Amino acid sequence: SGPIQLWQFLLELLTDKSCQSFISWTGDGWEFKLSDPDEVARRWGKRKNKPKMNYEKLSRGLRYYYDKNIIHKTSGKRYVYRFVCDLKSLLGYTPEELHAMLDVKPDADE
């Protein structure tokens, strides 16, 4: 295991209903949105004991995943990303099942 990785941390937030005000699934597969990127960065900094963490640094961490095919950026949408790794075998749920458990409502502005 070792130290928690950013993508695991994001997944942890995304499966916690109390975090939906600042990070949430869009309702489209494994796509998610950082509605408050600063809050997400703050919590990541807290977890990693890096008080100077900000979204700029966090997004650099996210870009590192593009080549590794863990997370991709959704083009044309700000702060919207998608897990492209096999989350279903990791979590044991389809996106639909997970969304149902978390009461995810698909984004109205789609």
Buried (B, 14 or more C-beta within 10 A) or exposed (E): EEEEEBBEBBBEBBBEEEBBEBBBBBBBBBBBBBBBBEBBBBBBBEBEEEEEBBBEEBBEBBEEBEEEEBBBBBEEEEBBBBBBBEBBEEBEBEBEEBBEEBEBEEBEEE
